[in-house]
Amino acid sequence: MSTQSSDFADVDDLYQEIILDHYRSPRNQEKLAESDLEAEGVNPFCGDEVAIHVKLTDGIVTAVSFKGIGCSISQASASILTDAIKGKTLNESEALYLHFRDMMYGRSSLDDSVDHLGEVEALAGVKKFPIRVKCALLAWTTLEDAIKKYASDEAVK
């Protein structure tokens, strides 16, 4: 086995460990006392469910939580999402979702580095299993729904 193949195997192992860690010890599952954005998402094909709650302070995500049931990919992805958007604006959170979605569907170019995604990058391997992409995207599309609803509600005010 070449060194390069070994390096890729090590990265795959690391990514699997990150996903398993987030599944076994999910972050940010404590219920928020109050939230500014919330939405629920369901994957009818496999039964995965997730609810996202976000608290904003001066336009910044200061707290986020999720509750859900489902496979390891959907629940780990929700946990990773909650860590990834803390401290970001809604625009930054939405941009992260769009970049993640493009990565999952193989639409990111090689020039479009994913190095800045942090632990989110661990989910990149899921795209090798097209049937699991919706699992990985569930929390993210739910966040997108919450952002759109919030923006619509704010426009009415």
C-alpha positions as CSV (number, residue, x, y, z in Angstrom):
1,M,0.0,0.0,0.0
2,S,1.4,3.4,-0.9
3,T,1.9,6.1,1.7
4,Q,-0.8,8.2,0.0
5,S,-3.4,5.4,0.2
6,S,-2.5,5.0,3.9
7,D,-2.9,8.8,4.4
8,F,-6.4,8.7,2.9
9,A,-7.3,5.7,5.0
10,D,-6.2,7.6,8.1
11,V,-8.3,10.5,7.2
12,D,-11.3,8.3,6.6
13,D,-10.8,6.7,10.0
14,L,-10.5,10.1,11.6
15,Y,-13.7,11.2,9.9
16,Q,-15.5,8.1,11.0
17,E,-14.4,8.6,14.6
18,I,-15.7,12.2,14.5
19,I,-19.1,11.1,13.2
20,L,-19.3,8.3,15.8
21,D,-18.2,10.6,18.6
22,H,-21.0,13.1,17.7
23,Y,-23.5,10.3,17.5
24,R,-22.5,8.7,20.8
25,S,-22.1,12.0,22.6
26,P,-24.3,14.5,20.8
27,R,-23.6,18.2,21.5
28,N,-26.2,20.8,22.2
29,Q,-29.2,18.7,23.0
30,E,-30.2,20.7,26.0
31,K,-33.5,22.5,25.5
32,L,-33.2,26.3,25.0
33,A,-35.3,28.4,27.4
34,E,-36.2,30.5,24.4
35,S,-35.4,30.6,20.8
36,D,-35.7,33.0,17.9
37,L,-35.7,30.4,15.1
38,E,-37.0,26.9,15.1
39,A,-38.1,24.3,12.6
40,E,-38.7,20.5,12.4
41,G,-37.6,18.3,9.6
42,V,-38.5,14.7,8.7
43,N,-37.0,12.3,6.2
44,P,-40.0,10.3,5.1
45,F,-37.9,7.7,3.4
46,C,-36.1,6.5,6.6
47,G,-38.0,8.1,9.4
48,D,-35.2,10.4,10.7
49,E,-36.5,13.4,12.5
50,V,-34.9,16.6,13.8
51,A,-35.9,19.8,15.5
52,I,-33.6,22.8,15.5
53,H,-33.8,25.8,17.9
54,V,-31.6,28.8,17.6
55,K,-31.1,31.8,19.9
56,L,-29.8,35.1,18.4
57,T,-28.1,37.9,20.2
58,D,-27.4,41.0,18.1
59,G,-27.7,38.9,15.0
60,I,-25.2,36.2,16.1
61,V,-26.1,32.6,16.9
62,T,-25.4,32.4,20.6
63,A,-27.2,29.2,21.4
64,V,-28.5,26.3,19.3
65,S,-29.9,23.0,20.2
66,F,-31.4,20.0,18.4
67,K,-33.6,17.0,19.3
68,G,-34.0,14.1,17.0
69,I,-34.3,10.5,16.4
70,G,-32.7,8.5,13.5
71,C,-29.6,7.0,12.1
72,S,-26.1,7.8,13.2
73,I,-25.5,10.0,10.2
74,S,-28.5,12.2,10.7
75,Q,-27.9,12.7,14.4
76,A,-24.2,13.2,14.1
77,S,-24.8,15.7,11.4
78,A,-27.2,17.6,13.6
79,S,-24.7,17.7,16.4
80,I,-21.9,18.8,14.1
81,L,-24.2,21.6,12.7
82,T,-24.9,23.0,16.1
83,D,-21.2,23.3,16.9
84,A,-20.5,24.7,13.4
85,I,-23.0,27.6,13.5
86,K,-22.3,29.0,17.0
87,G,-20.9,32.5,16.8
88,K,-22.0,32.9,13.2
89,T,-24.6,35.3,11.7
90,L,-27.6,33.8,9.9
91,N,-26.0,34.8,6.6
92,E,-22.8,32.9,7.5
93,S,-24.9,29.9,8.7
94,E,-26.8,29.9,5.5
95,A,-23.6,30.1,3.4
96,L,-22.2,27.2,5.4
97,Y,-25.4,25.2,4.7
98,L,-25.1,26.0,0.9
99,H,-21.4,25.0,0.8
100,F,-22.2,21.8,2.8
101,R,-25.1,21.0,0.4
102,D,-22.9,21.5,-2.6
103,M,-20.2,19.3,-1.1
104,M,-22.7,16.6,-0.4
105,Y,-23.9,16.6,-4.0
106,G,-20.4,16.8,-5.4
107,R,-20.8,20.3,-6.8
108,S,-17.8,21.8,-5.0
109,S,-14.9,22.4,-7.3
110,L,-11.4,21.3,-6.3
111,D,-10.6,25.0,-6.0
112,D,-13.4,25.4,-3.5
113,S,-11.5,24.2,-0.5
114,V,-13.5,22.6,2.4
115,D,-10.6,23.1,4.9
116,H,-12.5,25.9,6.6
117,L,-15.5,23.6,7.4
118,G,-13.8,22.0,10.4
119,E,-15.7,18.9,11.7
120,V,-18.3,19.5,9.0
121,E,-15.8,18.1,6.6
122,A,-16.0,14.7,8.3
123,L,-19.4,14.2,6.7
124,A,-17.9,14.5,3.2
125,G,-17.5,10.8,2.9
126,V,-21.3,10.3,3.1
127,K,-21.6,11.5,-0.5
128,K,-20.1,8.1,-1.6
129,F,-23.4,6.7,-0.4
130,P,-26.1,8.6,-2.2
131,I,-29.0,7.1,-0.2
132,R,-27.4,8.5,3.0
133,V,-27.0,12.1,1.7
134,K,-30.5,13.0,2.7
135,C,-29.7,11.7,6.2
136,A,-26.6,14.0,6.4
137,L,-28.6,17.0,5.0
138,L,-31.7,16.7,7.2
139,A,-30.6,19.0,10.0
140,W,-29.1,21.4,7.5
141,T,-32.2,21.7,5.4
142,T,-34.2,22.1,8.6
143,L,-31.9,25.0,9.6
144,E,-32.4,26.5,6.2
145,D,-36.2,26.3,6.7
146,A,-35.9,28.0,10.1
147,I,-33.8,30.8,8.5
148,K,-36.3,31.4,5.7
149,K,-39.2,31.4,8.1
150,Y,-37.4,33.9,10.4
151,A,-36.5,36.1,7.5
152,S,-40.1,36.1,6.2
153,D,-41.4,36.8,9.7
154,E,-38.9,39.7,10.1
155,A,-39.9,41.2,6.7
156,V,-43.6,41.3,7.9
157,K,-42.7,43.3,11.1
